[in-house]
Amino acid sequence: MRIIKYPKREQWAEIVERPRLDLTKLNATVNSVLADVRQRGDAAVKEYEEKFDKAILTSLAVTEQEMDEAEQAISNDLKDAIILAHHNIKVFHISQRFVGQKIKTQEGVTCWQKSVAIEKVGLYIPGGTAPLFSTVLMLATPAKIAGCKEIVLCTPPNKEGKVNPAILYAARVAGVSKIFKAGGVQAIGAMAYGTESVPKVFKIFGPGNQYVMAAKQQVSLDEVAIDMPAGPSEVCVLADETANAEFVAADLLSQAEHGIDSQVLLITTSESKLEEIHQQVDKQLEVLPRKELASKALENSCYVLVKDYNEMMALTNLYAPEHLVIQTKNYEELAEKVINAGSVFLGSYACESAGDYASGTNHTLPTHGYATAYNGVNLDSYCRKITFQHLTEEGIRHIGHAVELMAEAEQLDAHKNAMTVRIKSLT
């Protein structure tokens, strides 16, 4: 990791820069696969599964027998952990339910909103080097609470054509409707366009590699909504002289192990603490099973020493991290100054891993600086707000003439007339 001490403001843009790749060839590949899935459906998905996941499939759908086998295959301790996490995620997201109110904007004019669930949603769950069964809970639980009628899940199988059993068990606990053995771009295409087996959905959720992210963005242009634009995972840790160096190093490495294109950023006001954390990162890295991946990610990352808390927060908000860990003595004060972040973890004991798994907050978050404009997945992500209004004769008297004047000024005579005929009916 690079060490940058007391950078000038003109250096900040370089510090917050994410790793960038030439996506020209990638996008062309993605477009080709999507077009093939759109045209040939299941046959194309199966061919790509054999090509990319080395799985020869006779059927894409996961059977009830496979679900039962998966439940038997995982330990009771892991089942208990999944149930505990599901409970906390459910409690937190239930608290987000929308309560609409009827508002009288003028006498005789009443307006309100109703929250309506998206009927069909698709969940993409990576299943390669890190089968993210926790993401099943994060995506399916709020979908179920919202009232989505059909919750479709796609995840890649292994070479034997089997889905990770923890993914299947989490799907059963969270209430997924249908599960299919499909990964990568072909899975996104199947959910976006629909195939003989996979239903077409209205919105797709979930993380993935750069191919998956590119596929989501391409299908969102004309076919289906997506949760958010996203990229590789990242964390920013804020530390002062009171921070626990071992904890900070562990938090940095917990994100670095995601993949070679992940990024971590340490911002500290203490030079001695920076050195201590640096030593801890090197020490903990040596024993990580995913050391090679984490080491590559650290090459994209840096430690930054700043003058004070004001600079710390200004640089943090410019970075707009997916995960923000604040390990300072005044973390509550600094929390009030957070403007751009996906999810924030306060104090020494709130590790980012808690939010990834079991505290109850959602871990599907905006990355790559998108936290300046997007929030993470929540209950509203699965709903639409439909507006209603009711006007009485009195309402027409109060706003009718204003509507006529505004429509006339915009040269929309039919709009004006729709109100005029109602005004005349009152005389």
BELWO-V166288 format. One record per backbone hydrogen bond with DSSP energy under -1.0 kcal/mol. NH is the residue of the N-H (numbers start at 1). CO is the residue of the C=O. E is the energy in kcal/mol with one decimal. If there is no record, write none. Layout:
nh	co	e
NH	CO	E
NH	CO	E
//
This chain:
nh	co	e
2	301	-1.9
4	303	-3.1
6	305	-2.7
11	8	-2.3
12	9	-1.3
15	11	-1.6
16	12	-2.2
27	23	-3.1
28	24	-1.5
29	25	-2.1
30	26	-2.6
31	27	-2.4
32	28	-1.8
33	29	-2.1
34	30	-2.6
35	31	-2.2
36	32	-1.8
37	33	-2.5
38	34	-2.5
39	35	-1.7
40	36	-3.0
41	37	-2.1
43	40	-1.1
45	41	-2.0
46	42	-2.8
47	43	-1.9
48	44	-2.4
49	45	-2.1
50	46	-2.0
51	47	-2.1
52	48	-3.2
53	49	-1.6
55	49	-1.7
62	179	-2.6
67	63	-1.8
68	64	-2.6
69	65	-2.5
70	66	-2.1
71	67	-1.9
72	68	-1.6
73	69	-1.2
74	70	-1.0
79	75	-2.1
80	76	-2.6
81	77	-2.0
82	78	-2.5
83	79	-2.5
84	80	-2.5
85	81	-2.5
86	82	-2.6
87	83	-2.2
88	84	-2.1
89	85	-2.6
90	86	-2.5
91	87	-2.6
92	88	-2.2
93	89	-2.2
94	90	-2.4
95	91	-1.2
96	93	-1.3
97	94	-1.7
103	111	-3.3
105	109	-1.4
106	109	-1.1
109	106	-2.5
110	390	-2.4
111	103	-2.9
112	388	-2.3
114	386	-2.4
116	384	-3.1
118	382	-3.0
121	150	-2.4
122	203	-2.9
123	152	-3.3
124	205	-2.7
125	154	-2.4
132	126	-1.7
133	131	-1.9
137	133	-1.2
138	134	-1.9
139	135	-2.1
140	136	-2.9
141	137	-1.5
144	140	-2.4
145	141	-2.2
146	142	-2.7
147	143	-1.2
148	143	-2.2
150	119	-2.5
152	121	-2.8
153	178	-2.7
154	123	-2.7
155	180	-2.0
158	162	-2.7
161	158	-2.1
168	164	-1.6
169	165	-2.5
170	166	-2.5
171	167	-2.0
172	168	-2.0
173	169	-2.5
174	170	-2.5
175	171	-1.1
176	171	-2.6
177	151	-1.6
178	151	-1.8
180	153	-2.7
181	60	-3.3
182	155	-1.2
182	180	-1.4
187	183	-1.2
188	184	-1.5
189	185	-2.6
190	186	-2.1
191	187	-2.1
192	188	-2.2
193	189	-2.7
194	190	-1.9
195	198	-2.8
201	191	-2.7
202	120	-2.6
204	225	-2.4
205	122	-3.0
213	209	-2.6
214	210	-2.2
215	211	-2.3
216	212	-2.6
217	213	-2.2
218	214	-2.3
219	215	-2.6
220	216	-1.5
221	218	-1.2
223	219	-2.1
224	219	-1.6
225	202	-2.1
227	204	-1.8
235	263	-1.3
236	323	-2.3
237	265	-2.8
238	325	-3.2
239	267	-2.2
240	327	-1.3
243	240	-1.6
248	244	-2.5
249	245	-2.4
250	246	-1.9
251	247	-2.2
252	248	-2.4
253	249	-2.4
254	250	-1.7
256	252	-1.8
257	253	-1.9
258	255	-1.7
262	259	-1.7
263	233	-1.6
265	235	-2.1
266	302	-2.1
267	237	-2.7
268	304	-2.7
269	239	-1.4
274	270	-1.8
275	271	-1.9
276	272	-2.0
277	273	-2.7
278	274	-2.5
279	275	-2.0
280	276	-1.9
281	277	-2.7
282	278	-1.9
283	279	-2.1
284	280	-2.8
285	281	-2.4
286	282	-1.1
288	285	-1.4
291	288	-1.4
294	290	-2.5
295	291	-2.8
296	292	-1.7
297	293	-2.0
298	294	-2.2
300	297	-1.5
301	298	-1.4
302	264	-1.3
303	2	-3.2
304	266	-3.0
305	4	-2.9
306	268	-2.8
312	308	-2.0
313	309	-2.5
314	310	-2.1
315	311	-2.5
316	312	-1.9
317	313	-2.5
318	314	-1.4
319	315	-2.0
320	316	-2.2
324	343	-2.5
325	236	-2.8
326	345	-3.1
327	238	-3.0
331	328	-1.1
334	330	-2.2
335	331	-2.2
336	332	-1.1
337	334	-1.5
338	335	-1.3
342	321	-2.1
343	322	-1.6
345	324	-3.0
347	326	-2.3
351	349	-1.8
354	351	-1.4
356	352	-1.6
357	353	-1.4
358	354	-1.5
359	354	-2.4
365	363	-1.0
370	367	-2.4
372	369	-1.5
373	370	-2.0
374	370	-2.6
377	364	-2.8
381	378	-1.3
382	379	-1.7
383	380	-1.7
384	116	-2.8
386	114	-3.0
388	112	-3.2
390	110	-2.6
392	108	-2.1
396	392	-2.0
397	393	-1.9
398	394	-1.7
399	395	-2.4
400	396	-2.4
403	399	-2.1
404	400	-2.2
405	401	-2.5
406	402	-2.3
407	403	-2.6
408	404	-2.4
409	405	-2.1
410	406	-1.3
411	408	-1.5
412	407	-2.6
416	412	-1.9
417	413	-2.5
418	414	-1.9
419	415	-1.0
420	416	-2.6
421	417	-2.6
423	419	-2.2
424	420	-2.6
425	421	-1.2
426	423	-1.2
427	424	-1.1
//
